[in-house]
Amino acid sequence: MAIVRTITGDVAPESLGVVNAHDHLIRVGAGEVYIDPDHLLDDVDKAAQEARYFVEAAKRWSPNATVIDMCPASSGRGVLKTLEVVEKVPGLHVVQATGFHQQKVYLEWRQSWVNQYTVNQIADLLIADIVEGIDRFDYMGPIVERTTVKAGVIKWATAYGKITDWERKSGKAVAIASKETGAPINTHVTAGTCGPEQARFLVDEGVDPAKIAIGHIQRNWDPWVSEQITKLGCYVEFDGTNRIKYVPDNARVNLLRVLGEKGYGKQILLGTDSGKASYQKVYGSVSGLDYDPAVFAPRLLDDEGFEESYVEDLLINNAKTFFAFDPQRG
């Protein structure tokens, strides 16, 4: 039977409600925070309030709401803090990622465990996150203490305009973990590059295309690029909402319109990727995790002429299909 693996246990896909397919509630440190301290999100009370905004906005569409927290291994996961957030916010589910960010996030990568371990050793650690429980120390030291919190999605990320050898190695491990457990893969492309290449790489590694979502691909405004992904049977994930420094939201509207007209509307996920303090309402931003159900979805209905059934697919139905899996192990 298909389930979605949340940090509090396995749930029925129908219980997810509105899904934010790529976001960040807690990040306690590691490489991204070293590169830019704005990535630090370690305050449980603030994370809970940001999540409440999302749950309240989602109630227009569904009684429940789900955040896919895409902080992967050795990248600042603080799963015990994330568990506290869920306990404070009724109606909230959180799915936690395992997997990897792009190479540069691991700073001096030559000493990283991905560089030193074999592909199978790396895959075994990802599988353990999914079927046993995530290490409370986030694989940042020699001691591993597994929590009750299990990962329910796998991240893979690549650099700007290329896939490095380190990233190919992490990608092979991610593919093995997905095939062994059934868990879906939700990726990170850098500035809209390498989306079709990511999809083809994972498919060539034997991953079911329906288990692959290529994330942040809205940073490439060209619908043709997204179509090269959906033609393979993979999903695309559009986020970066209200991020004018990258792309105006009318580009997302156009991507949704074109892909919908071509019959790919059920292969699209929406997120906000509000992964910096300056992107969240609780830290002073005018928008945050709630942007899709609060602002973007109403815009699609009221001002852009989208069918309500399509908007519900984007917010609810597509994600409950994509993030569900039949556990192969654990």
N, C-alpha and C positions, 0 to 999 in steps of 0.2 A: 504494500500500500504506500502511495506517495505521501511524503511528509515534507515539512519545512523545518530545518533544524535551527531553533532559536537558542539564545543563551540560557533560557530557563527550561528548555526541553523541546521535544518534537511536537509540532502542532499541525493541524489540518490546514492545507493551503487556503481553504475558504475563509479561515479566520484572520488572514493577514490584513484585510482592509486596504486602505491606501498605502502604497509602498514607495518609499524614497529609495531608489535602487542604488544610490551611491552617495553616502555621506559619512560624517564623522562626529561622534558625540564625545568620545574620550581619546586623548592622545597624551601620554605622560612624559614623552621625551623621545630620544633617539635622533636619527640622522636628519629628518626633515626639520625638527625643532632646532637642531644645531645650525642648519642652513638658514632658517628663518624662524625666529622665536614666535612669530605670529601663529605658527602651527600648534603651539602648546594649548591643549584643552584638557586641563587636569582638575577642574573644579566640578564636583559632582552636582552641587546645587544649581550651578549655572547650566550644566548640561541637562538637568532635569527640567528646568524652566524652558529651555530651548525646545526640548522634546514635547512639553505641554503645548507650546504654540502650534507645533505640527499636528498633534493629536486633535486639538480643538478645530483647526482648519479642516482636517480630514473628516470631521463629523458631518459636514455637508454631504459627503459622499458615502461614508461608512462609519460604523461605530468604533472600529479599530484602526490602528495605523502601525506601520512597520518601517523601521530604519535599518537599511543594510549598511553596517559600519565596516567600511572598507580599509581599515587600518590592518595591514598584514603582519606577518612574523617579523620580529626584531625591528619593529618600526614604531614602537611606542604603545602597543596594546596594553591597556590596563583593565583587564576583563573583570576583576573584582569590583572596580569602580563602576564599570558599565553595568554590572549586575545591580549595584545600588541605585543607579539611575532608573532602571526598569522597575524596581520595587517602589519607587517614588511616584511613578506616572501610570495611573490606571489606563488600560486600553492600548498600551504600547508593547509591541514586540521589537526585539533587536536580533538581527542575524549578524554574527561576527565572522570576519574573514580570517583565513590563513593565506599562505602564499607569499608573494614578494612584490615589493615596489621595484622601480627601475634601479639599475646598478649604482647610479651616483648617490642615491639616498643612503647607501651603506658606506659612504665616505671612502676610507682607504680599503678598497674592496679586496685586495690581495690576501688579507688576513681574515676575510669574512668566511663563515662556515660554508656558505654556498661554493666559494672558490676552492675550499679544501676538501669537502666531502664528495663522495661519488653521487651520481644522479639518484641511484636507488636509496642511498642513505638519506639524502635530502627528502625524497618522496616519502620515506617512512616517517619522518618527523611531521610532515604535513598531514599524512594519514592519521597519525596519532592525535593531532589537534582535532580532527573530525570525529574519530571514533572513541577516543579515550578522554580527552579534555585538554584544554590549552594550558601550557606552562604558565604559572603565575609570574615567572620572570621573563616571559616572552622570548625564550631562547637567547637571552643576552649573557648567559654565563654557563659554567660547567654543570651547575646543579639544575635539575629539572624537577619541579613539583607540579603535578597535574591538578587542575581545578575541576570542578563539575561542569564548567562552561565549555561547550563543544562548538567548534566552527561549523558553519553551514554553507559557506561559499569560499571559493579559492580565487585569489587575485594573482594576476600576472601583468607586469608592466615593462615597457620598452622605452628606449631613449628617443631623442628628437631625430627623426629621419633615418634611424638605423636600429638594428637589433644586435647588441653586442654579444660576444661569445659568452659572457657571464649570464646575460639574459636568455640566450638560447639554452644554456644549461638549466637555469631556473625554470624555463618554459617546459623542458622535457620532464622535470620533476613534477611540475604542476599537472601536466597531462596524465602522468602515471597516477597521481593522487585522485584525479577526477575519475579515471577509468576504474580504479580500485574501489572507490567509495560511492560513486554515482553523483557526487556533489558538483554543482555547476561552477563555471569559471567566468568571472566578471573582470574585465581587463582595464588597464590604464594605457591610453596612448598619449604621447607627449605632443601638445600643440597640434593635434589633428593628424599626426603622421603615423604611418605604419599600420593603419587599421586593417585593410585587406590582407596585408602581410601577416599580421598576428593571426587572423582567422585561418588563413591557409596553413600556417605553421601548425596550429593546434589540430586542425582537421587531418593534416598529414601525419601527425603523431597519434592518430586514431581516436581522437575525442569526437563524440557525437556533436554535430553542428548545433543541434537544439540545446546543448549544454554550454554554449559559448555566447557571451555578450561582449561586444567591443565597446569599451567605455570612453567617454569624453569625445566621441567622434564628431560631435556638433562643432568642434573647433575647426573642422574643415567644412566650409559652408556648401560644398559641392554635393548635391544629392547623388550624383553618379558614384561617388566614392562609397557612400553608405549602401548604395544598391549592390556594389560588388561584394559586400559582406552579407546582406540579406539574401542574395541569390544563392549563396552557399548553404542557406538554411540556418545561419546564425542570427543572433539578435544584435541590434545596436542600442546603445544607452546614451541618451542625451541629457546633459546636466549643465552646470555652469550658468544657472539662471541669474538674470539681472547682473551679469558680469560684463559691463559695457566695455571695459578695457580689452576684452577678448573678442566678443561678438555680441551684437544686439539680439534681443529676443525674437525679432521678426525673422531672423535666419533660422531659428528653431521652428518657428511656425511654418516657414516654407519647406523645411526638411520634412516635417510631419505631413504637410499637405501633399507633397510630391510622392513620398513613399506610400502614403495611404492610397492615393490614386492608382499606384502601381500594384496594389495588393499586398503590401508588406506591413500593414498597420498592426498586425498581431505579433510582429517581431521587434517592437520598440518598447524600451523601458525609459522611465523618467527619473531623474535624480536632481539634487541641487549641488552636491559637493561643496557644502559650506564648511570646508575643512580648516579654516583659519578663524581666530577670534574676531577679526575685523569683518568676517562674512556672516556673523551671527547676531541676532537681535539682542541677546542678553549682554553682549559686549558693545552695543551701540549702533550696529548696522541697521539700515532701514529694511533689510530683507534677511531671511534666514532659511532654516530647514523647512518652514511652512510654505515657501513661495509657490510651489506647484499647485497644491490644493487651494491656497488662499488667493492667488493672483493669476497664475498662468492658465490653469484649467478654466476658470471663469472667463478669461479673455478668449480662449479658444471657442467657448460656447456663445458668449454674448457679442463678441466683436469680430470674430474670424469665421463664423458660420460653420463650425465643425459640428458633426452629429454627436449627440450625447453618448450614444453607444461607443463611438470611437474614443471619446474622452475617458469614459469608464474603462475601456481597454487599456489606455495609456496609464491611468492611475492605479488600476486594481487588477484587471483580469490577466494581462500579459505577464505581470510579475508573479502572480500566484501560480502560473504555469511554469515560468522559467526557474523559479527558486525551489520548486518542489522536486524531490527525487526519491527513488526507491533505494534505501540504503543497501549497498552491496556488502558492507562490513559495518559492524557496530550498530 
